[in-house]
Amino acid sequence: MLSKEALFLLNNLLFLGILVVCFWGVMFPLVSELLTGEKKTVGPPFYEAAAGPLFAGLLLLMGIAPLAAWRHSTAKTLGRAIWKPTLFALVWWPRSLPAE
């Protein structure tokens, strides 16, 4: 489950989930108007709540998947591969925030 192939598959499933959320957000007002006759809209809060976690998972996988080994990878080998980039990101992240 931690091989590069499995992580890329999960990445593609997240892309598919984002596609479904966006498609539903576009089609819902049309379907709703056809069925009920009332105009309804889907705004940014829907997309933020529905697609936001999917994008967060996608971003995490985009950082981890290239570091996984092909065909076989364990939590131990993956942990050894990602600890340095994770440490660098945690040290660098507060410096990237805008000053208040």
Rosetta silent file (secondary structure, phi, psi, omega in degrees, C-alpha in Angstrom):
SEQUENCE: MLSKEALFLLNNLLFLGILVVCFWGVMFPLVSELLTGEKKTVGPPFYEAAAGPLFAGLLLLMGIAPLAAWRHSTAKTLGRAIWKPTLFALVWWPRSLPAE
SCORE:     score description
SCORE:     0.000 S_00000001
   1 L     0.000  -17.002 -179.134    0.000    0.000    0.000 S_00000001
   2 L  -103.613    8.920  179.363    2.966    2.351    0.374 S_00000001
   3 L   -72.266  163.827 -179.754    4.586    1.657   -2.980 S_00000001
   4 H   -61.291  -37.832  179.706    4.919    4.412   -5.531 S_00000001
   5 H   -63.411  -44.647 -179.298    2.282    2.761   -7.719 S_00000001
   6 H   -65.835  -39.311  179.166   -0.278    2.627   -4.899 S_00000001
   7 H   -68.603  -36.797  175.415    0.374    6.242   -3.922 S_00000001
   8 H   -66.879  -36.796  176.239   -0.009    7.355   -7.557 S_00000001
   9 H   -62.875  -44.644  177.150   -3.280    5.402   -7.739 S_00000001
  10 H   -62.474  -38.481  175.972   -4.514    7.174   -4.605 S_00000001
  11 H   -59.093  -45.685  179.309   -3.408   10.472   -6.164 S_00000001
  12 H   -66.454  -35.262  176.978   -5.503    9.716   -9.250 S_00000001
  13 H   -66.923  -35.677  175.837   -8.493    8.772   -7.088 S_00000001
  14 H   -66.692  -39.833  174.830   -8.232   12.132   -5.330 S_00000001
  15 H   -60.570  -40.540  178.778   -8.180   13.855   -8.724 S_00000001
  16 H   -65.200  -40.069  176.428  -11.295   11.884   -9.646 S_00000001
  17 H   -62.162  -41.078  177.171  -12.966   12.949   -6.390 S_00000001
  18 H   -64.161  -39.638  177.090  -12.191   16.593   -7.137 S_00000001
  19 H   -60.946  -44.621 -179.144  -13.654   16.128  -10.606 S_00000001
  20 H   -64.575  -42.985  179.374  -16.879   14.679   -9.159 S_00000001
  21 H   -62.147  -45.829 -179.762  -17.193   17.505   -6.616 S_00000001
  22 H   -66.637  -40.107  178.298  -16.675   20.172   -9.278 S_00000001
  23 H   -63.137  -43.070  179.478  -19.045   18.442  -11.710 S_00000001
  24 H   -65.633  -39.113  178.029  -21.733   18.194   -9.025 S_00000001
  25 H   -64.133  -32.328  178.726  -21.257   21.853   -8.104 S_00000001
  26 H   -80.130  -39.949 -174.389  -21.780   22.875  -11.716 S_00000001
  27 H   -84.046  -25.368 -176.161  -24.672   20.510  -12.448 S_00000001
  28 H   -56.115  -47.069  179.089  -26.621   20.806   -9.181 S_00000001
  29 H   -60.993  -36.356  179.644  -28.202   24.194   -9.955 S_00000001
  30 H   -68.520  -45.559 -179.826  -29.327   22.966  -13.379 S_00000001
  31 H   -66.321  -41.629  179.641  -30.776   19.703  -12.068 S_00000001
  32 H   -62.608  -40.984  179.151  -32.402   21.451   -9.130 S_00000001
  33 H   -67.673  -37.095  177.723  -34.046   24.007  -11.380 S_00000001
  34 H   -65.802  -39.508 -175.762  -35.357   21.271  -13.689 S_00000001
  35 H   -82.578  -39.570 -174.352  -36.831   19.253  -10.819 S_00000001
  36 H  -108.264  -19.845 -177.541  -38.150   21.963   -8.498 S_00000001
  37 L    84.285   -3.926  179.311  -38.420   25.050  -10.690 S_00000001
  38 L   -99.512  142.975  177.006  -36.442   27.099   -8.145 S_00000001
  39 L   -85.727  126.923  175.945  -33.086   28.661   -8.898 S_00000001
  40 L  -126.794  152.332  179.684  -30.370   27.596   -6.497 S_00000001
  41 L  -124.395  156.313  174.903  -26.704   28.440   -6.557 S_00000001
  42 L  -119.068  120.929 -175.603  -23.570   26.756   -5.334 S_00000001
  43 L  -108.858 -173.714 -179.247  -20.950   29.165   -4.091 S_00000001
  44 H   -55.186  -34.802  178.782  -17.373   29.120   -2.870 S_00000001
  45 H   -59.178  -34.956  177.420  -18.250   27.709    0.593 S_00000001
  46 H   -63.579  -48.060 -178.428  -19.424   24.469   -1.052 S_00000001
  47 H   -66.186  -38.703  178.480  -16.217   24.072   -3.039 S_00000001
  48 H   -64.459  -41.349 -178.609  -14.038   24.979   -0.047 S_00000001
  49 H   -75.314  -36.264 -175.203  -15.784   22.454    2.188 S_00000001
  50 H   -87.853  -43.182 -175.855  -16.041   19.664   -0.378 S_00000001
  51 H   -95.697  -18.962 -178.473  -12.859   19.991   -2.423 S_00000001
  52 H   -56.654  -51.796  177.969  -10.590   21.582    0.188 S_00000001
  53 H   -63.015  -33.439  177.730   -9.770   18.349    2.068 S_00000001
  54 H   -66.475  -41.285  177.391   -9.257   16.535   -1.230 S_00000001
  55 H   -66.402  -35.905  177.639   -6.775   19.185   -2.359 S_00000001
  56 H   -64.255  -44.003  176.049   -4.989   18.960    1.017 S_00000001
  57 H   -63.778  -38.157  178.000   -4.614   15.196    0.610 S_00000001
  58 H   -63.602  -43.778  178.842   -3.467   15.686   -2.957 S_00000001
  59 H   -62.710  -41.493  177.809   -0.824   18.173   -1.856 S_00000001
  60 H   -63.244  -45.771  179.632    0.412   15.759    0.813 S_00000001
  61 H   -66.194  -33.063  178.193    0.614   12.879   -1.655 S_00000001
  62 H   -65.538  -24.662  176.846    2.421   15.029   -4.213 S_00000001
  63 H   -86.403  -30.534 -174.929    5.165   15.481   -1.644 S_00000001
  64 H   -91.379  -41.652 -172.754    5.339   11.876   -0.460 S_00000001
  65 H   -56.998  -41.555  179.670    4.745    9.760   -3.580 S_00000001
  66 H   -65.756  -19.358 -179.651    7.962   10.677   -5.435 S_00000001
  67 H   -88.351  -10.557  179.865    9.992    9.579   -2.398 S_00000001
  68 L   -77.329  154.906  179.324    8.431    6.100   -2.226 S_00000001
  69 L   -84.218  152.170  175.628   10.171    3.102   -3.757 S_00000001
  70 L   -72.046  140.621  173.313    8.824    1.304   -6.812 S_00000001
  71 L    68.374  -32.257  178.639    7.036   -2.028   -6.161 S_00000001
  72 L  -150.952  134.650  176.734    7.839   -2.216   -2.471 S_00000001
  73 L  -158.089  137.935  178.196    8.031    0.296    0.297 S_00000001
  74 L  -111.318  168.935  178.200    7.480   -0.017    4.008 S_00000001
  75 H   -61.475  -34.280 -179.546    6.568    2.596    6.564 S_00000001
  76 H   -67.221  -47.657 -179.601   10.154    2.440    7.814 S_00000001
  77 H   -68.574  -36.493  177.666   11.769    3.085    4.409 S_00000001
  78 H   -68.331  -38.568  176.592    9.232    5.781    3.574 S_00000001
  79 H   -62.586  -40.319  177.048    9.827    7.410    6.957 S_00000001
  80 H   -64.983  -32.487 -177.896   13.565    7.454    6.312 S_00000001
  81 H   -78.366  -29.010 -173.660   12.979    9.081    2.943 S_00000001
  82 H  -103.613   -4.327 -175.150   10.631   11.842    4.127 S_00000001
  83 H   -68.633  -37.760  179.558   12.045   12.935    7.482 S_00000001
  84 H   -68.248  -48.329  176.746   14.571   15.405    6.041 S_00000001
  85 H   -62.474  -34.462  178.856   12.117   17.168    3.681 S_00000001
  86 H   -66.423  -44.516  178.368    9.519   17.273    6.470 S_00000001
  87 H   -62.155  -44.736  177.685   11.985   18.822    8.902 S_00000001
  88 H   -59.857  -43.324 -179.415   13.066   21.378    6.286 S_00000001
  89 H   -65.038  -40.261  179.367    9.439   22.276    5.543 S_00000001
  90 H   -67.853  -34.496  178.034    8.611   22.738    9.230 S_00000001
  91 H   -74.221  -39.580 -175.585   11.635   24.976    9.760 S_00000001
  92 H   -79.367  -29.423 -172.231   11.038   27.001    6.583 S_00000001
  93 H   -57.199  -47.804 -178.962    7.228   27.297    6.832 S_00000001
  94 H   -62.437  -27.383  178.984    6.995   30.014    9.552 S_00000001
  95 H   -74.594  -20.545 -177.724    9.388   32.184    7.532 S_00000001
  96 H   -86.013  -10.766  179.793    7.153   31.980    4.465 S_00000001
  97 L   -74.427  144.224  179.673    4.143   33.480    6.257 S_00000001
  98 L   -68.014  146.478  178.688    3.484   37.166    5.585 S_00000001
  99 L   -73.804  144.090 -179.367    4.429   39.594    8.338 S_00000001
 100 L   -95.491    0.000    0.000    1.529   41.173   10.199 S_00000001
